[in-house]
Each structure stands twice: as structure tokens, then as C-alpha cells.
Amino acid sequence: MSAYPITVIWEEDAWIVRCPDFPELLTDGDTETEAAANAVGALVALVSHYMDQRRDIPAPSPAEGRPTVTMPLQCALKAAIYTEMRRQSLTRTALAERIGCAETQVRRLLDPCHASRLDQIDAALKALGKAADIALREAA
């Protein structure tokens, strides 16, 4: 899973969250818990923005005892597909051809806010020569 370290600090009248791996990430909340929850939405929005801008999605830096914000599972899988496509210099059209679908379906598949079916994600991974593993851990 993609768990990014964050800093959560009290500033004047709100808890502020920043993420060193995504310098643009800045959110807040009335409580530390609310601020950390808001960081998940901010992270998904930034991943989507990075994809739209065709930028590399940074790998998480070591937490080193800091709290983390975890990318939702579907968003993490989509980010992994996007990252592998960039590594292979593969366009959305080329991936669509490998999967046997329209480019618009790949565009939706890469949208972190679109609820894609697991079989579509699996087909994209397979077309990239990859597979996903699942590991369960204790919830934070």
C-alpha cells in the first residue's frame, strides 16, 4: 500500500497537514483526526493532478516514526498502472489496444476518482506484464 509520511501541526486555529513527498499537499481540520482524514482526499486529488499533468508519482519516503496517510487501495492500483505505463513509455491508446478496449475506458481506468471494476484493473496489470499482491495488516 502507498503510505506517505505527513506532518500534522497546530497553527492558530486548525490542525495543518503537509506531506514531504507531495509539496503541494496542504489541508487542515478542526481535530488531528479530521485533518488526517482530509489528507486522504487531498492525496487522491494530487495523484489525479499528477496523472493529468503527466508527472511522475513519487514513491513514499520512509515514515521514520511520522504519521502516514494511506492512498485508498483502488487509487494505489491505478497509480501503479500509471507508473508502469510511464516506465514502459506506453500511451493510453497502446494500453487500450493491449487490453482490447477503447481509449476512453483506459482514461476512466486511470481516473483515481472513478470506481473501476477489479477485472478491468487486473486486465490492465496483465497487459503491462504485472500482477498485484494483497497483504493484510492491522488497521491504523
Summary of the structure (lengths in Angstrom):
residues: 140
radius of gyration: 16.3
end to end distance: 12.7
largest distance: 53.9
contacts: 379
relative contact order: 0.14
helix: 44%
strand: 18%
